[in-house]
Each structure stands twice: as C-alpha cells, then as structure tokens.
Amino acid sequence: MQPTRAAGNRSSTRLTAAHDRKRFTGESLDAALAGLGRDNALALDTCSPGQRSLRALLALGLFNEGLIGGRGAAWGWSRLSVYDPVISPRWDELVVVAERAPGNVADLLVPKRDRGHLHVPGLRLLGRSTGRPETFHLRHEATGARLVVTGRPGGPRRGAALITEPRGDHRMFGEELTGAEREALDGFPPMTPDAEVLLAGLVSRYTLEDHEENWATSWDWDPLGRPGDRRRDARRDGLGVQRRLSGRGDVWELRWTGYPYPADLARALTHPVVGIAGAELSRHRETFEVTYGAACLELREWV
C-alpha cells in the first residue's frame, strides 16, 4: 500500500513517528517525514514491487567484496560505506544522502559508456540538480525503480529543476541495456519473493543505529565506539575486508569480515520497531538465522 505523500503534514502524531524513525536511521527530520507510510508507519520496507527488486539487486553489489565476493563484487559498490551515507527508504525511491561527495557516489553507481565496469547494471542517470548541494536522480531500466543520491540532508527538493543533459560518460535514462548488462543480470541466481524482502531489507538497514540497545549496522566502522577494531582485525591476514552474499531461491547466506557485528545485523532485521514485520530470528552457535515466510538468510562471520 502506497504511503501518503504528506511530508509537509507535521501533526504531533506524525512528528513523533518521524522522530522514532530518525532515532534509528540518522535521517534528518524532513527526510524521516518523507519516508513515513500510511498511519505514520516507519515504512522501511514499504515500497513498490519494482523498488523492492532494485534493493535486492543492490544488496548483491553492497555485500560482495574481495576474494570471496560473488558477481556483485565486480560492481565496486561495496565502497559506498566510506562516504558515510544515510539511507532513506521511500515508497517509490531509495534516497542515499551523501553530504560529503554525492557526485562520487553517483559515479560509483551509474555505468559508463566507454568503460568495462558495470557498476549497477541497468542504472541510468535521469537528471541532476541545477544548484548545490548536488542531487542526482537515477532510474533502473530493468525494474523501473528510482534511486536518488543527494548532498541535501532533507532529501531531494520536490519539483526542483533538473539538468537532463549527459554528465561525463554516464549512461542516460532511455539507453537500452547493453549485452554485458543483460548477461550480468541474467547471471544472478533466482530469488523468491520472500527472499527478495530479506535482501531488500539489508539495504534499507545499511546504516541503522540503536544507542539504547547498543547495536549498529555500519559496514565501515563502529559509530558506537565499542572496544576493538574489527576492520583492522579483518585485515591482519593481508586480504582486506571480505563479504559474500550468495544463495538461490529461498535460501541465502551472508558472510563477512569486519563490521558490523553479526548479532547487530540480526537484531536490526528482526527488531520490534525497525525490523522486517514478520521476520523471526534464531541462533545456532555463531550463526544467526533470519526467516521471513519460506525464506531464510543466514548471517555469520567469515572465519
């Protein structure tokens, strides 16, 4: 069900819900308001079918890195974490707030005409803002879903004029999928609708924090400042940080070194306030098993 387009509605109930959401997501109040669903639901997972498919696809790029990484590691999108993004999920778009360098993040995502790197296969530049800080509007050819990269903490400015001329060698919206892109998209194993919800949920929870329960899902550092340095520990073997998201159908597995703590990510996916509604958690020694419907996602460190 599509949420009300009522970011301007600042009733006390809606403001309370927005503050509840931003407490976990790190969004600005305006961004949190824009992301709320009907009945003021926090709506981290409430989105169009195409948007959910895009988020699940993005998960394959975000969570594959290094020697153990699968096909998505070739996109290089796992480097997103170094830009300290704030992820703001909406019904019909995924907003990535990157105050430091939105242009660099857009470069990381959009395929180039004359280069072999696919970045996110099928993603295209719709247009960019005329002013500062920059905002880039992107659309995915295969799913029709929208993604926005912006330097504005409040998210994209609605109705703002856009420059629709090419930027560098970015592929523009309307350009058909290349053969390499089709091959890349067709080469991924199929996932069921339930599994798609779990993988999309990883992306929506890419940068959550809970200072009350002391958990966080940052993939580059620990914003809570707990003792130790998991990223440094992951590099002791000389291989650097490693991630692999793999699976097929209903059964998926995410293994990694470095941040976040597996228990933190498991908690984020099943939290009573910001977790996936209906997701359940069980633990078997050092493996955390998150289930949703018939789908299962195993979370554990790469040892």
Number of C-alpha atoms within 10 A of each C-alpha: 9 13 19 15 14 14 17 10 13 13 9 9 11 22 19 13 20 26 19 16 26 20 18 18 24 20 25 21 19 18 26 28 28 23 31 27 24 15 12 17 16 23 24 25 24 22 20 15 16 17 25 28 22 25 25 23 21 22 24 26 26 25 25 27 26 17 13 15 20 18 17 28 23 17 23 19 22 23 15 18 17 11 16 18 25 22 23 28 28 28 23 20 23 24 25 27 28 26 18 15 17 23 18 13 23 21 15 20 25 25 25 18 14 9 9 9 17 22 21 25 25 25 29 26 27 22 20 23 18 13 11 9 17 18 27 23 22 25 23 23 17 17 16 17 21 22 26 22 28 30 21 20 19 18 23 22 11 6 6 11 12 15 13 15 11 14 13 9 13 19 21 22 19 12 12 14 18 13 9 14 20 14 12 16 18 10 10 16 10 13 19 13 16 17 25 23 22 28 24 22 21 23 24 28 26 23 25 24 23 16 11 7 9 12 21 26 25 22 23 20 19 21 15 13 9 9 7 9 13 17 18 15 13 19 14 10 9 7 10 16 23 21 23 25 26 20 18 13 16 20 17 20 16 19 21 26 23 23 22 22 20 22 17 19 23 25 20 26 23 19 15 12 14 21 19 25 15 10 18 18 17 12 13 8 7 11 16 20 18 23 23 20 14 12 20 22 23 22 23 21 18 15 7
